[in-house]
């Protein structure tokens, strides 16, 4: 079975949904005490999203 992150990354043609999915998945991993596969990437995506929302 493909992981959620693989499904999300396979559909990059919808950038807003892809980004929301990646951030939701990363947030869920952190909430459950898991480790992010690429913490620097997650942080960069999150801070970019937050900066654009201001």
PDB file of N, H, CA, C and O in Angstrom:
ATOM      1  N   UNK A   1       0.846  -1.180   0.000  1.00  0.00           N
ATOM      2  CA  UNK A   1       0.000   0.000   0.000  1.00  0.00           C
ATOM      3  C   UNK A   1       0.888   1.239   0.000  1.00  0.00           C
ATOM      4  O   UNK A   1       1.873   1.317   0.734  1.00  0.00           O
ATOM      5  N   UNK A   2       0.523   2.189  -0.827  1.00  0.00           N
ATOM      6  H   UNK A   2      -0.277   2.125  -1.423  1.00  0.00           H
ATOM      7  CA  UNK A   2       1.297   3.427  -0.891  1.00  0.00           C
ATOM      8  C   UNK A   2       0.981   4.292   0.319  1.00  0.00           C
ATOM      9  O   UNK A   2      -0.149   4.323   0.808  1.00  0.00           O
ATOM     10  N   UNK A   3       1.999   4.987   0.787  1.00  0.00           N
ATOM     11  H   UNK A   3       2.917   4.962   0.390  1.00  0.00           H
ATOM     12  CA  UNK A   3       1.789   5.878   1.925  1.00  0.00           C
ATOM     13  C   UNK A   3       1.092   7.154   1.463  1.00  0.00           C
ATOM     14  O   UNK A   3       1.092   7.486   0.278  1.00  0.00           O
ATOM     15  N   UNK A   4       0.511   7.846   2.403  1.00  0.00           N
ATOM     16  H   UNK A   4       0.511   7.576   3.366  1.00  0.00           H
ATOM     17  CA  UNK A   4      -0.181   9.097   2.102  1.00  0.00           C
ATOM     18  C   UNK A   4       0.762  10.095   1.449  1.00  0.00           C
ATOM     19  O   UNK A   4       0.373  10.786   0.507  1.00  0.00           O
ATOM     20  N   UNK A   5       1.986  10.181   1.930  1.00  0.00           N
ATOM     21  H   UNK A   5       2.302   9.620   2.695  1.00  0.00           H
ATOM     22  CA  UNK A   5       2.929  11.152   1.379  1.00  0.00           C
ATOM     23  C   UNK A   5       3.249  10.827  -0.084  1.00  0.00           C
ATOM     24  O   UNK A   5       3.425  11.747  -0.884  1.00  0.00           O
ATOM     25  N   UNK A   6       3.330   9.545  -0.454  1.00  0.00           N
ATOM     26  H   UNK A   6       3.187   8.798   0.196  1.00  0.00           H
ATOM     27  CA  UNK A   6       3.583   9.168  -1.837  1.00  0.00           C
ATOM     28  C   UNK A   6       2.402   9.564  -2.722  1.00  0.00           C
ATOM     29  O   UNK A   6       2.594  10.032  -3.844  1.00  0.00           O
ATOM     30  N   UNK A   7       1.205   9.379  -2.227  1.00  0.00           N
ATOM     31  H   UNK A   7       1.049   8.999  -1.315  1.00  0.00           H
ATOM     32  CA  UNK A   7       0.014   9.758  -2.990  1.00  0.00           C
ATOM     33  C   UNK A   7      -0.025  11.269  -3.177  1.00  0.00           C
ATOM     34  O   UNK A   7      -0.314  11.756  -4.270  1.00  0.00           O
ATOM     35  N   UNK A   8       0.264  12.006  -2.114  1.00  0.00           N
ATOM     36  H   UNK A   8       0.498  11.610  -1.226  1.00  0.00           H
ATOM     37  CA  UNK A   8       0.251  13.466  -2.192  1.00  0.00           C
ATOM     38  C   UNK A   8       1.306  13.955  -3.170  1.00  0.00           C
ATOM     39  O   UNK A   8       1.026  14.816  -4.004  1.00  0.00           O
ATOM     40  N   UNK A   9       2.514  13.417  -3.076  1.00  0.00           N
ATOM     41  H   UNK A   9       2.742  12.717  -2.398  1.00  0.00           H
ATOM     42  CA  UNK A   9       3.592  13.867  -3.945  1.00  0.00           C
ATOM     43  C   UNK A   9       3.357  13.488  -5.403  1.00  0.00           C
ATOM     44  O   UNK A   9       3.861  14.161  -6.303  1.00  0.00           O
ATOM     45  N   UNK A  10       2.608  12.433  -5.647  1.00  0.00           N
ATOM     46  H   UNK A  10       2.198  11.887  -4.916  1.00  0.00           H
ATOM     47  CA  UNK A  10       2.305  12.030  -7.021  1.00  0.00           C
ATOM     48  C   UNK A  10       1.344  13.001  -7.698  1.00  0.00           C
ATOM     49  O   UNK A  10       1.213  12.988  -8.921  1.00  0.00           O
ATOM     50  N   UNK A  11       0.677  13.833  -6.921  1.00  0.00           N
ATOM     51  H   UNK A  11       0.784  13.843  -5.927  1.00  0.00           H
ATOM     52  CA  UNK A  11      -0.317  14.760  -7.463  1.00  0.00           C
ATOM     53  C   UNK A  11       0.106  16.211  -7.282  1.00  0.00           C
ATOM     54  O   UNK A  11      -0.698  17.045  -6.866  1.00  0.00           O
ATOM     55  N   UNK A  12       1.333  16.510  -7.583  1.00  0.00           N
ATOM     56  H   UNK A  12       1.986  15.832  -7.921  1.00  0.00           H
ATOM     57  CA  UNK A  12       1.850  17.867  -7.409  1.00  0.00           C
ATOM     58  C   UNK A  12       1.221  18.889  -8.343  1.00  0.00           C
ATOM     59  O   UNK A  12       1.472  20.085  -8.202  1.00  0.00           O
ATOM     60  N   UNK A  13       0.432  18.455  -9.266  1.00  0.00           N
ATOM     61  H   UNK A  13       0.228  17.483  -9.380  1.00  0.00           H
ATOM     62  CA  UNK A  13      -0.195  19.391 -10.184  1.00  0.00           C
ATOM     63  C   UNK A  13      -1.233  20.265  -9.491  1.00  0.00           C
ATOM     64  O   UNK A  13      -1.748  21.203 -10.100  1.00  0.00           O
ATOM     65  N   UNK A  14      -1.544  19.986  -8.262  1.00  0.00           N
ATOM     66  H   UNK A  14      -1.126  19.224  -7.767  1.00  0.00           H
ATOM     67  CA  UNK A  14      -2.425  20.833  -7.457  1.00  0.00           C
ATOM     68  C   UNK A  14      -1.617  21.346  -6.266  1.00  0.00           C
ATOM     69  O   UNK A  14      -1.716  20.798  -5.169  1.00  0.00           O
ATOM     70  N   UNK A  15      -0.823  22.389  -6.476  1.00  0.00           N
ATOM     71  H   UNK A  15      -0.743  22.834  -7.368  1.00  0.00           H
ATOM     72  CA  UNK A  15       0.117  22.837  -5.447  1.00  0.00           C
ATOM     73  C   UNK A  15      -0.524  23.171  -4.105  1.00  0.00           C
ATOM     74  O   UNK A  15       0.039  22.826  -3.066  1.00  0.00           O
ATOM     75  N   UNK A  16      -1.666  23.821  -4.090  1.00  0.00           N
ATOM     76  H   UNK A  16      -2.124  24.100  -4.934  1.00  0.00           H
ATOM     77  CA  UNK A  16      -2.273  24.201  -2.808  1.00  0.00           C
ATOM     78  C   UNK A  16      -2.704  22.972  -2.034  1.00  0.00           C
ATOM     79  O   UNK A  16      -2.483  22.886  -0.826  1.00  0.00           O
ATOM     80  N   UNK A  17      -3.315  22.025  -2.716  1.00  0.00           N
ATOM     81  H   UNK A  17      -3.495  22.094  -3.697  1.00  0.00           H
ATOM     82  CA  UNK A  17      -3.735  20.789  -2.033  1.00  0.00           C
ATOM     83  C   UNK A  17      -2.539  19.952  -1.625  1.00  0.00           C
ATOM     84  O   UNK A  17      -2.526  19.354  -0.549  1.00  0.00           O
ATOM     85  N   UNK A  18      -1.528  19.913  -2.494  1.00  0.00           N
ATOM     86  H   UNK A  18      -1.539  20.399  -3.368  1.00  0.00           H
ATOM     87  CA  UNK A  18      -0.327  19.151  -2.169  1.00  0.00           C
ATOM     88  C   UNK A  18       0.324  19.708  -0.908  1.00  0.00           C
ATOM     89  O   UNK A  18       0.698  18.955  -0.009  1.00  0.00           O
ATOM     90  N   UNK A  19       0.458  21.032  -0.847  1.00  0.00           N
ATOM     91  H   UNK A  19       0.155  21.644  -1.577  1.00  0.00           H
ATOM     92  CA  UNK A  19       1.091  21.654   0.311  1.00  0.00           C
ATOM     93  C   UNK A  19       0.277  21.419   1.575  1.00  0.00           C
ATOM     94  O   UNK A  19       0.841  21.122   2.628  1.00  0.00           O
ATOM     95  N   UNK A  20      -1.022  21.547   1.483  1.00  0.00           N
ATOM     96  H   UNK A  20      -1.480  21.788   0.627  1.00  0.00           H
ATOM     97  CA  UNK A  20      -1.881  21.305   2.644  1.00  0.00           C
ATOM     98  C   UNK A  20      -1.752  19.862   3.117  1.00  0.00           C
ATOM     99  O   UNK A  20      -1.710  19.592   4.318  1.00  0.00           O
ATOM    100  N   UNK A  21      -1.691  18.953   2.175  1.00  0.00           N
ATOM    101  H   UNK A  21      -1.726  19.172   1.200  1.00  0.00           H
ATOM    102  CA  UNK A  21      -1.543  17.543   2.534  1.00  0.00           C
ATOM    103  C   UNK A  21      -0.213  17.241   3.201  1.00  0.00           C
ATOM    104  O   UNK A  21      -0.156  16.517   4.195  1.00  0.00           O
ATOM    105  N   UNK A  22       0.853  17.798   2.651  1.00  0.00           N
ATOM    106  H   UNK A  22       0.807  18.386   1.843  1.00  0.00           H
ATOM    107  CA  UNK A  22       2.190  17.579   3.227  1.00  0.00           C
ATOM    108  C   UNK A  22       2.259  18.152   4.642  1.00  0.00           C
ATOM    109  O   UNK A  22       2.799  17.518   5.549  1.00  0.00           O
ATOM    110  N   UNK A  23       1.712  19.350   4.824  1.00  0.00           N
ATOM    111  H   UNK A  23       1.274  19.865   4.087  1.00  0.00           H
ATOM    112  CA  UNK A  23       1.738  19.973   6.152  1.00  0.00           C
ATOM    113  C   UNK A  23       0.854  19.221   7.142  1.00  0.00           C
ATOM    114  O   UNK A  23       1.212  19.075   8.310  1.00  0.00           O
ATOM    115  N   UNK A  24      -0.298  18.746   6.677  1.00  0.00           N
ATOM    116  H   UNK A  24      -0.589  18.866   5.728  1.00  0.00           H
ATOM    117  CA  UNK A  24      -1.185  17.970   7.552  1.00  0.00           C
ATOM    118  C   UNK A  24      -0.532  16.657   7.961  1.00  0.00           C
ATOM    119  O   UNK A  24      -0.587  16.258   9.124  1.00  0.00           O
ATOM    120  N   UNK A  25       0.082  15.995   6.998  1.00  0.00           N
ATOM    121  H   UNK A  25       0.127  16.319   6.053  1.00  0.00           H
ATOM    122  CA  UNK A  25       0.755  14.731   7.278  1.00  0.00           C
ATOM    123  C   UNK A  25       1.909  14.940   8.262  1.00  0.00           C
ATOM    124  O   UNK A  25       2.058  14.179   9.217  1.00  0.00           O
ATOM    125  N   UNK A  26       2.717  15.965   8.029  1.00  0.00           N
ATOM    126  H   UNK A  26       2.596  16.584   7.253  1.00  0.00           H
ATOM    127  CA  UNK A  26       3.822  16.263   8.937  1.00  0.00           C
ATOM    128  C   UNK A  26       3.342  16.621  10.327  1.00  0.00           C
ATOM    129  O   UNK A  26       3.924  16.192  11.323  1.00  0.00           O
ATOM    130  N   UNK A  27       2.271  17.413  10.396  1.00  0.00           N
ATOM    131  H   UNK A  27       1.798  17.762   9.587  1.00  0.00           H
ATOM    132  CA  UNK A  27       1.696  17.762  11.697  1.00  0.00           C
ATOM    133  C   UNK A  27       1.187  16.539  12.433  1.00  0.00           C
ATOM    134  O   UNK A  27       1.360  16.424  13.647  1.00  0.00           O
ATOM    135  N   UNK A  28       0.561  15.626  11.707  1.00  0.00           N
ATOM    136  H   UNK A  28       0.421  15.719  10.722  1.00  0.00           H
ATOM    137  CA  UNK A  28       0.056  14.394  12.328  1.00  0.00           C
ATOM    138  C   UNK A  28       1.211  13.534  12.842  1.00  0.00           C
ATOM    139  O   UNK A  28       1.133  12.963  13.930  1.00  0.00           O
ATOM    140  N   UNK A  29       2.274  13.447  12.054  1.00  0.00           N
ATOM    141  H   UNK A  29       2.337  13.910  11.170  1.00  0.00           H
ATOM    142  CA  UNK A  29       3.441  12.685  12.508  1.00  0.00           C
ATOM    143  C   UNK A  29       4.000  13.266  13.804  1.00  0.00           C
ATOM    144  O   UNK A  29       4.309  12.532  14.743  1.00  0.00           O
ATOM    145  N   UNK A  30       4.124  14.576  13.843  1.00  0.00           N
ATOM    146  H   UNK A  30       3.873  15.172  13.080  1.00  0.00           H
ATOM    147  CA  UNK A  30       4.663  15.229  15.039  1.00  0.00           C
ATOM    148  C   UNK A  30       3.726  15.063  16.234  1.00  0.00           C
ATOM    149  O   UNK A  30       4.182  14.837  17.355  1.00  0.00           O
ATOM    150  N   UNK A  31       2.429  15.174  16.000  1.00  0.00           N
ATOM    151  H   UNK A  31       2.058  15.358  15.090  1.00  0.00           H
ATOM    152  CA  UNK A  31       1.456  15.039  17.087  1.00  0.00           C
ATOM    153  C   UNK A  31       1.489  13.641  17.702  1.00  0.00           C
ATOM    154  O   UNK A  31       1.228  13.476  18.894  1.00  0.00           O
ATOM    155  N   UNK A  32       1.808  12.647  16.894  1.00  0.00           N
ATOM    156  H   UNK A  32       2.020  12.780  15.926  1.00  0.00           H
ATOM    157  CA  UNK A  32       1.870  11.270  17.383  1.00  0.00           C
ATOM    158  C   UNK A  32       3.254  10.894  17.910  1.00  0.00           C
ATOM    159  O   UNK A  32       3.487   9.748  18.296  1.00  0.00           O
ATOM    160  N   UNK A  33       4.173  11.866  17.924  1.00  0.00           N
ATOM    161  H   UNK A  33       3.984  12.796  17.611  1.00  0.00           H
ATOM    162  CA  UNK A  33       5.510  11.599  18.444  1.00  0.00           C
ATOM    163  C   UNK A  33       6.444  10.967  17.433  1.00  0.00           C
ATOM    164  O   UNK A  33       7.494  10.439  17.799  1.00  0.00           O
ATOM    165  N   UNK A  34       6.075  11.016  16.172  1.00  0.00           N
ATOM    166  H   UNK A  34       5.222  11.445  15.874  1.00  0.00           H
ATOM    167  CA  UNK A  34       6.908  10.432  15.124  1.00  0.00           C
ATOM    168  C   UNK A  34       7.998  11.378  14.662  1.00  0.00           C
ATOM    169  O   UNK A  34       8.079  12.525  15.101  1.00  0.00           O
ATOM    170  N   UNK A  35       8.823  10.881  13.779  1.00  0.00           N
ATOM    171  H   UNK A  35       8.756   9.949  13.422  1.00  0.00           H
ATOM    172  CA  UNK A  35       9.913  11.665  13.197  1.00  0.00           C
ATOM    173  C   UNK A  35       9.568  12.013  11.753  1.00  0.00           C
ATOM    174  O   UNK A  35       9.064  11.180  10.999  1.00  0.00           O
ATOM    175  N   UNK A  36       9.846  13.243  11.390  1.00  0.00           N
ATOM    176  H   UNK A  36      10.256  13.920  12.002  1.00  0.00           H
ATOM    177  CA  UNK A  36       9.642  13.667  10.009  1.00  0.00           C
ATOM    178  C   UNK A  36      10.755  13.111   9.141  1.00  0.00           C
ATOM    179  O   UNK A  36      11.910  13.079   9.565  1.00  0.00           O
ATOM    180  N   UNK A  37      10.426  12.668   7.922  1.00  0.00           N
ATOM    181  H   UNK A  37       9.488  12.694   7.577  1.00  0.00           H
ATOM    182  CA  UNK A  37      11.476  12.158   7.037  1.00  0.00           C
ATOM    183  C   UNK A  37      12.482  13.241   6.638  1.00  0.00           C
ATOM    184  O   UNK A  37      13.667  12.959   6.460  1.00  0.00           O
ATOM    185  N   UNK A  38      12.005  14.475   6.499  1.00  0.00           N
ATOM    186  H   UNK A  38      11.043  14.704   6.644  1.00  0.00           H
ATOM    187  CA  UNK A  38      12.877  15.598   6.127  1.00  0.00           C
ATOM    188  C   UNK A  38      12.430  16.833   6.924  1.00  0.00           C
ATOM    189  O   UNK A  38      11.663  17.650   6.415  1.00  0.00           O
ATOM    190  N   UNK A  39      12.906  16.973   8.170  1.00  0.00           N
ATOM    191  H   UNK A  39      13.529  16.309   8.583  1.00  0.00           H
ATOM    192  CA  UNK A  39      12.450  18.065   9.031  1.00  0.00           C
ATOM    193  C   UNK A  39      12.734  19.457   8.465  1.00  0.00           C
ATOM    194  O   UNK A  39      11.932  20.371   8.653  1.00  0.00           O
ATOM    195  N   UNK A  40      13.855  19.627   7.782  1.00  0.00           N
ATOM    196  H   UNK A  40      14.507  18.884   7.629  1.00  0.00           H
ATOM    197  CA  UNK A  40      14.191  20.939   7.223  1.00  0.00           C
ATOM    198  C   UNK A  40      13.191  21.324   6.135  1.00  0.00           C
ATOM    199  O   UNK A  40      12.772  22.479   6.056  1.00  0.00           O
ATOM    200  N   UNK A  41      12.817  20.380   5.314  1.00  0.00           N
ATOM    201  H   UNK A  41      13.157  19.442   5.378  1.00  0.00           H
ATOM    202  CA  UNK A  41      11.839  20.643   4.252  1.00  0.00           C
ATOM    203  C   UNK A  41      10.482  21.004   4.847  1.00  0.00           C
ATOM    204  O   UNK A  41       9.832  21.948   4.399  1.00  0.00           O
ATOM    205  N   UNK A  42      10.059  20.252   5.852  1.00  0.00           N
ATOM    206  H   UNK A  42      10.587  19.485   6.216  1.00  0.00           H
ATOM    207  CA  UNK A  42       8.780  20.534   6.503  1.00  0.00           C
ATOM    208  C   UNK A  42       8.783  21.937   7.104  1.00  0.00           C
ATOM    209  O   UNK A  42       7.816  22.683   6.950  1.00  0.00           O
ATOM    210  N   UNK A  43       9.850  22.290   7.778  1.00  0.00           N
ATOM    211  H   UNK A  43      10.636  21.685   7.904  1.00  0.00           H
ATOM    212  CA  UNK A  43       9.954  23.613   8.397  1.00  0.00           C
ATOM    213  C   UNK A  43       9.931  24.712   7.347  1.00  0.00           C
ATOM    214  O   UNK A  43       9.263  25.730   7.528  1.00  0.00           O
ATOM    215  N   UNK A  44      10.650  24.516   6.259  1.00  0.00           N
ATOM    216  H   UNK A  44      11.193  23.689   6.112  1.00  0.00           H
ATOM    217  CA  UNK A  44      10.672  25.503   5.181  1.00  0.00           C
ATOM    218  C   UNK A  44       9.282  25.684   4.571  1.00  0.00           C
ATOM    219  O   UNK A  44       8.844  26.814   4.353  1.00  0.00           O
ATOM    220  N   UNK A  45       8.589  24.579   4.297  1.00  0.00           N
ATOM    221  H   UNK A  45       8.945  23.661   4.474  1.00  0.00           H
ATOM    222  CA  UNK A  45       7.238  24.660   3.726  1.00  0.00           C
ATOM    223  C   UNK A  45       6.269  25.348   4.679  1.00  0.00           C
ATOM    224  O   UNK A  45       5.451  26.165   4.260  1.00  0.00           O
ATOM    225  N   UNK A  46       6.365  25.016   5.949  1.00  0.00           N
ATOM    226  H   UNK A  46       7.030  24.352   6.290  1.00  0.00           H
ATOM    227  CA  UNK A  46       5.473  25.603   6.945  1.00  0.00           C
ATOM    228  C   UNK A  46       5.724  27.101   7.100  1.00  0.00           C
ATOM    229  O   UNK A  46       4.776  27.886   7.124  1.00  0.00           O
ATOM    230  N   UNK A  47       6.982  27.501   7.205  1.00  0.00           N
ATOM    231  H   UNK A  47       7.752  26.864   7.185  1.00  0.00           H
ATOM    232  CA  UNK A  47       7.263  28.929   7.381  1.00  0.00           C
ATOM    233  C   UNK A  47       6.915  29.726   6.129  1.00  0.00           C
ATOM    234  O   UNK A  47       6.456  30.864   6.231  1.00  0.00           O
ATOM    235  N   UNK A  48       7.124  29.147   4.951  1.00  0.00           N
ATOM    236  H   UNK A  48       7.497  28.222   4.867  1.00  0.00           H
ATOM    237  CA  UNK A  48       6.719  29.817   3.711  1.00  0.00           C
ATOM    238  C   UNK A  48       5.210  30.015   3.672  1.00  0.00           C
ATOM    239  O   UNK A  48       4.726  31.079   3.287  1.00  0.00           O
ATOM    240  N   UNK A  49       4.478  28.998   4.067  1.00  0.00           N
ATOM    241  H   UNK A  49       4.871  28.133   4.380  1.00  0.00           H
ATOM    242  CA  UNK A  49       3.002  29.091   4.084  1.00  0.00           C
ATOM    243  C   UNK A  49       2.526  30.140   5.079  1.00  0.00           C
ATOM    244  O   UNK A  49       1.627  30.930   4.790  1.00  0.00           O
ATOM    245  N   UNK A  50       3.142  30.136   6.251  1.00  0.00           N
ATOM    246  H   UNK A  50       3.872  29.495   6.487  1.00  0.00           H
ATOM    247  CA  UNK A  50       2.766  31.124   7.273  1.00  0.00           C
ATOM    248  C   UNK A  50       3.107  32.543   6.826  1.00  0.00           C
ATOM    249  O   UNK A  50       2.324  33.465   7.052  1.00  0.00           O
ATOM    250  N   UNK A  51       4.253  32.728   6.200  1.00  0.00           N
ATOM    251  H   UNK A  51       4.889  31.980   6.016  1.00  0.00           H
ATOM    252  CA  UNK A  51       4.654  34.064   5.732  1.00  0.00           C
ATOM    253  C   UNK A  51       3.703  34.566   4.657  1.00  0.00           C
ATOM    254  O   UNK A  51       3.386  35.755   4.627  1.00  0.00           O
ATOM    255  N   UNK A  52       3.242  33.691   3.778  1.00  0.00           N
ATOM    256  H   UNK A  52       3.499  32.725   3.802  1.00  0.00           H
ATOM    257  CA  UNK A  52       2.308  34.118   2.735  1.00  0.00           C
ATOM    258  C   UNK A  52       0.929  34.457   3.286  1.00  0.00           C
ATOM    259  O   UNK A  52       0.176  35.210   2.668  1.00  0.00           O
ATOM    260  N   UNK A  53       0.603  33.907   4.439  1.00  0.00           N
ATOM    261  H   UNK A  53       1.214  33.296   4.941  1.00  0.00           H
ATOM    262  CA  UNK A  53      -0.730  34.164   5.008  1.00  0.00           C
ATOM    263  C   UNK A  53      -0.797  35.478   5.797  1.00  0.00           C
ATOM    264  O   UNK A  53      -1.886  35.933   6.148  1.00  0.00           O
ATOM    265  N   UNK A  54       0.351  36.081   6.074  1.00  0.00           N
ATOM    266  H   UNK A  54       1.235  35.711   5.789  1.00  0.00           H
ATOM    267  CA  UNK A  54       0.356  37.324   6.839  1.00  0.00           C
ATOM    268  C   UNK A  54       0.038  38.524   5.974  1.00  0.00           C
ATOM    269  O   UNK A  54       0.002  39.650   6.469  1.00  0.00           O
TER     270      UNK A  54
END
